[in-house]
Amino acid sequence: MASSLTKDAAQQGNPADGGKTFFGHPRGLATLFMTEMWERYSFYGMKALLPLYLIAPGGMHMQATTATAIYSVYMAMVYLLAMPGGWVADRFWGPRKTVAIGASVVIAGHITLALPTAASFFAGLVLVALGSGLLKANISTMVGHLYNGPEDPRRDGGFTLFYIGINIGAFLAPLSIGTVGESVNWHLGFTLAAVGMALGLAQFMLGTRHLSPESSVVAQPATPQEKSSALRKGLIWLIVAAVFYTLLGVTGNFADWALMPITIAGLVIPIAVLVRMKRDKELTELEQSKLSGYIWFFVVAAVFWMIYDQNGSTLSIFGEHSTTNNLLGFDFPTSWYQSLNPIFVMALAPVVASAWLWLNKRDKEPSTAVKFASSLALIGISFAVFLIPLIDTAANGGKVSPMWLVAIYFIQTVSELCLSPVGLSVTTKMAPAKYNSQMMGVWFLAVTAGDSVSGLLTSPQLNVDLNTGSAVAVEAAFAVVAGLGIWMSRKRIKELMGGVN
């Protein structure tokens, strides 16, 4: 009965709202929209500053390869921690409390980043990653709680509005946080990111009365014994990490080996999760077949994110060193390039969605495999285009027009729209019933795997400079060839999908 009342309240709107809605959706969507907008504001603002601060003479003054490695590992950890973030909500705190705690940790992280020491900077990165993992895994879940199940006709529209909030925050962050960080003071920029997250947390706390009561429910409460075991294991791993990194510091090997365990974990954990699922004897033959087909998409996504996420490192560093950062007589900070993707997403997403619908009505919509193959080919083409200004600057030592980066980001956005929304959809369709709630976390692990590969390549042990023309050429060729391979295997993949398109 309680569950039924909760769903009825979600369908009709919370009586406490006085019948008010948010563009025809439950009033709680406004709370989550603003919370996520400010969280993404803080996240993308810090992301825009991170590689630039790492290489700046007034910042950490690192080599480009080191900066790329740190950036890649940081991005990998944000998405890796989304899975335990969901588990914490399911077993201990519930989504609502977990989001509030996660936002608080993010604020603490940005404040720690703002302190002018190397130790506090890296501690801040860890805190922001932890907080983002707690928040990211659960706020989307709470959006779903506002609606009367998957069949609620407003549900897709609600998630579309929520997605717009993400991109508004991502668009505004580099323009403000980036400008303050680059032009005024790096640490003031990180402080502004903390202010953004604080505004999001305040909005969340003030608007919790509009959320579904289901958002406070702990889905599978842990027993006292399980809580004790989790605490004990957590302390053991914390001690192991503390001892390991202390030894690295004492022996003078911290800089060379600090990232390696995290990078390896970012590769091993996604593989282990998929292997565990494939070896599950409880899955039906059809579920096993779908899972095999899904692994193809997972690998494609990992390759895609490995290249795509370099828009915040390789492309950003190129923008800092090799572009004029002047358009029509107006000078702008390098971090502003990070606003291109969200503005392109908001402009192009309706166009791409309409194109799929138009093709579907004519029975010509490409299969998921073809869309993924197209995404890989396009991300490869974007780096092929990147080669032109790279070769030009290497040849004459000058700087190129910012329009080169605008073109690259445009192609990458089209590529993203062929993969990211499609991947989210196919993940829900191909998930085995037993792992239905975990599969979205598995999808995020593809980002972790891709960024971990970048982190491994740029580690001190391999020391591959992804900012060079040869590295960009190899990545471009690899993506295009891999896309062609997926296209040639499309019939085999479709057979494995068991009727899912």
Buried (B, 14 or more C-beta within 10 A) or exposed (E): EEEEEBBEBBBEBBEEBEEEEBEEBBBBBBBBBBBBBBBBBBBBBBBBBBBBBBBBEEBBEBBBBBBBBBBBBBBBBBBBBBBBBBBBBBBBBBBBBBBBBBBBBBBBBBBBBBBEEEEBBBBBBBBBBBBBBBBBBBBBBBBBBBBBEEEBEBBEBBBEBBBBBBBBBBBBBBBBBBBBBBEEBBBEBBBBBBBBBBBBBBBBEEBBEBBBBBBBBBEEEBEEEEEEEBEEEEEEEEEEEEEEBEEBEEEEEEEEBBBBBBBBBBBEBBEEBBEEBEEBEEBEEEBBBBBBBBBBBBBBBBBBBBBBBBBBBBBBBBBBEBBEBEEEEEEBBBBBBBBBBBBBBBEBBEEBEEEBEEEEEEEEBBBBBBBBBBBBBBBBBBBBBBBBBBEBBEEEEEBBBBEBBEBBBBBBBBBBBBBBBBBEEBBEBBBBEEBEEBBBBBBBBBBBBBBBBBBBBBBBEEEBBBBBBEBBBBBBEBBBEBBBEBBEBBEEBBEBBBEBE
